[in-house]
Amino acid sequence: MKCCILLTVSALLLALLVLLALLVVMAIGGEEDQTLSERRSEEFSFTGNKNITVHGTIWFPSDDGASQGSIITALVHGDGPTGRTGDDGYNPLINALLDQGIAVASWDKPGVGESGGSWLDQSMSDRADETRSAIGELRAQFADFAISAIGFSQAGWVLPRLSIEDGLDYLVLVGPAVNWQDQGDYFGTIRMEAEGKSPGEIEEALIQDQANDDVIFNAPTFPSNLAGDLTEDRWAFIKRNRHEDSTVFIANLTIPTLAVWGEEDLNVDAMNDVEIYTKFLTVSPRQVVLIPEATHSLLKSTYNYQLFDQWPLEKQVAWYEEGRSAYAEGALDLMTDWVLQDHKEATVSKNVPEEDPVASPPATDTTGNLDGAATQTFESGPLVSSSGRGQQGMMFASLLAIFSAVYH
């Protein structure tokens, strides 16, 4: 009995020490990158699919921002019930963009936060229409701004559906998926490899999974005898979207596009998707980039997990403490430079005498690629997982798990 009491006290002390460490990190290490409370902002809303009202926030650079009043970028979420800040997982990215003079707009998915409806009722085409409505509202409010969008993961089936006529000047796609089934197979393969299964076992399991999926998702109504935690709403969402393939939309893109993956992506097959974008993306200018030692969300590979709920507590603390420094080398500069390119050219033009040729646009090769590279690899640089689960909440969830373990 005494032994159990001592163990309980020790576990409580350990949990309290971890909580204290987290509070120190929050107060000192990553607070500046992990909060938006001091940033100037305003609410905005627009009408989405089925006439629902979607609510979001626009954050503005400080008054001395490098391009105050000229550039805004919209964040387009990946999978899951994601709010406007990705449960604070977006905060380091938003702060990095704001520090470069780029205003940022983001909204709650339908059924999340203040937005009506349900994100599970959407097709990828619905999500594209929602994004068009958001861009239309931003264009109405900020007619003279350059407007771009940064989309994550599942947004690879959303943003390529848009065109230059929708009011977007630039696209950034981070870890975009191309084919729904291929992405699912890759995700499952990585998971089974981590479980120690052999190539033969993995191949057999994938074949069986595909056969099961055909039965489950080709059913006219939700199978009531399913085991597991698949809800009817999630079943309908997968049934609606499982045959998605963005190749034709990539080929027809008219918006200058940066597509970037982490070389160590565990969620989508980066090498395969880089080849597809390199082959089919023809818009000018364009860039297709693979960043070494980077994850699905372009964090450093030390943060490489398929899902955020797999992160050990020490990784959660480290991420919070690092803030924007948790991104792989070159990742944030790559994105901000792409969004800012027109502004930088305009700034150079204003400050150079008319006869000076230095003010000319960046050189492109015959394929329209900036810097003359079809596919660029950086030599080395919460963004967020499609789960949409925030890091800050995970830290405290982990602490609760510690306390729960003590009392069970």
N, C-alpha and C positions, 0 to 999 in steps of 0.2 A: 504494500500500500504506500509506504514511504517512498519507494522507488518511483511509483507512478506519479506521486505528487511532485517529486523533484523534476521528473521529465516534463510534467505540465508547466511548472514554473520556468524551466529552462526554455521551453518552446515559446512561452509568452514573452520572456525577456528577449529572445531572438527576434520575434515578430516586432516588438517595440523598437529594437535597434534598427531593423529594416525600415520601419516607418520613419524613424528619426533621420536615417540616411536619405530617404525620399524627400523629406521636408527640407533638408539642407540643399539637396540638388535643386528642388523647386525654387528655393529662395535665392540660390547663388548661380548654379550652373547654367540651366537652360531657360530660365524664366523669360529672358528677353525674346527668345525665339518661340517660346511655347505659349505666349499669350498675345491676344489681339485687343485687349481691353483699352490700351492707350492709343489705338489707331483710330483715325477719323473714319466714320462709316455712316451709311444710311441704308434703310430698308428699301427693298424694291419687290414688286410682285408682277406677275403676268398670268394670262389665261392659258392653261395647258390643255392636254387631251380631255375630251368629254366635259369641257367647260369648267374644269376644276381650277381653283386659284393656287398658284405655286408661289411660295414666299422665299426670299433670299436676302442677302446682304451684299452691298458694294463697299469695299474698303478702299480708301484713297491714300496715296503717298503723303508724306509730310509736305508742308508748304514749300520746302526747299528741294523737293524731289526733282530728279534730273529731267523728267519729262512730264511734270505736273500738268494735268489737263489735256493730255494728248493720246494716251494709250490705255486700253483696258483689256484684260483677258478674262474669259469665263472658264470656270473649272467644270468639267463634265465627268461625272462619277463612273466608277466601275460597278460591279455587281453588289447587291445587298442593300439594306435599308440605310442609306447614307444621308446624313444631314449636311448642311452647308459648310461646316468645318471638318467633316469626317470625324466627328467626336474629338476634335482638336488635333487629329493626325495631319491635317493640312497646314497647321499653323506655321511651322518652319518655312515651308514653301511660300506661303502667302507673305510672310514677313520678308523673305528674300526678294520676292517680286516687288513689293512695296518699296524696299530700299533702293531698287533700280528705277523708281519712278513709274512703276506700272500699277495702275489700279486693278483690283481683282473683284470679280463678281462670282458668287456661288449661291446655290439654292438647295433647299430641302427637297429630296425626292418625294413624289406623291405618297402620302400616308406617313411621312416622317416629319417630325418637328411641327411646323405651322402649316404645311402643305396638305391640301385635301387629296382624296382619292387613294389609290394603292399602287405602288411601283410594280407589284406582282401582276397587275392587270395590263402591263405594257408589252408591246412587241418592240423590237429594235427600231422599226419604222416609227412607232409612237414616240420613242425616246428622241429620235431625230426631229420629229415635229415639235416636241417640247423644247428642244434646243433652238430650233428656228424661232419659236415664239420668244424665248429669252433673248436671243440676239436682236430680234426685232424691237423689243422693249428697250434694250440698251442703245440701239441705234437711234431710236426716237428721242432718248434722253441725251445722248452724247453724239450728235450728228457729225461732229468734226473729229471724233476720236478714230484712231486705228483700233479695230476690234479683232482679237484673236481668241482661240479656244485651246485649252490644254485638256486632253482627255486621257483617261487611264483604263487600261485593260479592256473591259467590255465595251468601252467607248470606241474601240476599233471596229465595232459593228454599227456604230451610231454616227460618228463625225464624217466618215467617208461618204455618207449619203448626202451631205450638204454640198452646196456649190457657192461660187463666188457671188452669185445673185442673192444669196441669203444674208449678205452683209458682213461676211467674215473676210478678213484680210490675210490671216495666217492660221495654220493649224499646227499643234504639237501633239503627237500621239505617243504616249508612254506605255511600253509593253503591250501594244495592241494585238489582240487575237485576230485571226483571219477566218479559220474554219472551226465551227462549234464542236463538231465531233472530234476533230484532230486535237483540239485544245483539251478536251476531256480525256482523251487517250493519253496525251502527254502527262497531264496532271496525275492520272492514275498510275502511269508507269513510274514516275518519280517517287510517288508514295510507296508503291510496292517494292521498288529498289531499296528504299530506306528500311523497309520491313525485312529485307534480306531474301526476297524471293528470287528464284533463278529466272533467266530470260525465257525459258520454256514455260514456267509457271505463269509469268506475266502475260505472255502471248495467249495462253489458254484462258486466263482470267479476262483479258480484254475482249476476246471473242464471245465469251459467255455474257459479259456485261452488255455488249452491243445487242446480243440476242434478247436479253432481259429487257433492255431499254425499248427495243422495238415492240415488244409485247405490252409493256407498261404505258408507253407514250403514244402508241397507235390506238389504244383503247378509246372508244367514243366517250366514255365517262370515267371518272376517277375510280380506280380499283380499290374497293373498300377493304380488301384482305391483305394489303401491303404491310410488310413488317418495316420497322424503322420509323424515322421521324419526318418522312416526306408528307407535307401537308397538301391539301387539295389545291390551294392557291399556288404553291410552289410547283406542283405537278403541272398545272395549267400554264404557268410561265415557261417551264421547260418544253412542254409540248408545243407551245406557240413559237419558240425560238430555236429549237434544237437543230434545224437545218440551215442555220445562218452561215453564210460564206461571203466575205466582203471583197473578194477578188475583183468582181466586176465594178464595184464602187471605187476601189483603189484605182483601177485603170481609167475611170472617167472623172477623177478628181480634177477640179479647176482651181482649188485653193492652194497656194504655196504651202508645202507640207514638210515638216520635220517629223520623221518616224524614228524612235529611239528605243532600244532594248538594253537590258543588262545581260552581259554574256552568261551569267550564272543564274538566269531566270529559272525558277522551279515551277512556274505556273503556266507559261506558254513556251512553245518551242521557238526560242529566239532565232536560232540559226535558220530554221525552215522559213520563218516569217520574214526575216531579212531578205532571203532569196526571192520571195514572192514580191515584196515591195520593190526590190531592185529591178525585177523584171517588168512589173506592171505599172509602177508609178511613173508617169511621164510629165506631170505638170512642172512648170518652171517658174521660180526656182524650187528645188527640192533637196532634201538631205535624208539619207538612210544611215543610221549610226548604231554601232554595237559598242557598248562601253565595257571594257574588261573589269573584272572583279566588282560587278554591280548586280543587284538583285532585280526582281520583277518591278519594284517601285523605285529603282535606281539608287537605293541605299548601298553603302559599302557591303561587301560580301560577308562581313562578320555578322550581319543581321539577316542572313539568308534562311528563311523558313517559308513554307507554303502558306501558312495561316498565322495571324498574329497571336492567336491563343496558344500557339506552340512556343512562343518566346519565353525563355527563362527569365526570372525576375531580374537578374543582373543585366540582361540585354535591354530590358525595359528601362532600367535606371540609366544605363549608358546612353540609350537613344534620347532620353529626356535631357540628359546633361549635354550631349553634343549638339542638339538642335540641328541647324542647317549643315553643320559639319559632318553629320551622319550620312549625308549624300556622298555617292562615289565621286571621285575626282573628275571635275569637268562637267558634271551633269547639270548643275544649276546654271553655270555660265552658258552652256550650250542652249538651254531653253530660253534664258533671258535674251541672249544675243539674237536668237531667231525672231523673237517677238519684237525686239527693238530695232531690227535692221533698217526699216524705212525711216524711223526717227533718227537714227544715227546718220543716215545718208542726208536727210534734210538738214540736220545740224551742221554737218560738214559743208553743205552747199551754202548755208547762210554765212558762214564764217570765212569762206575762201573767195577771193576776187573772181569775177566772172571768167576771166581769161585763164584761170588756173585749172588745169585738167585734173588735179588731184581729187576734185569733188565728184568725179564720175562714179557710178554704181560699182559694186564689187564685180570682179571678173567672173564670168561663168563659161563653162565649156559648152560644146554643141548640144549636150543633153540637158542643159539648164541647171546644172548642179553648182551651188556655191562652192568656191575653191576647187572646182574641176574634179570632184570626187563623187563617183556614183554611190559607193558605200564607204563610209569613213569609220575607222576603228581608232579609238583614243588609246594612246599608249600611256597607260598609267603605271565617276568619274567614279508623312506615314499620307517617293510620294506616298500613296496609301494603298493598302491591300483592297481587293474587291469586296472583302468582308465588310469594310466600312467601320470596323471597330476601332475606337480611339485608343491611343497608347496610355493616356493619363488614366482613363477608366480601368485599363487592364492592370495598372500597377496596384490600384486599390482592390481590384477583384482578386489579385494574387494574395494580397494581405488578408483579405477575408477568407481565402482558401486556407491560409496558414492557421488562422484562428479556428476555422471550422475543423481542421484536422486535429487540433488540440483537444477539442471537445467530443470527438467521435472515436 
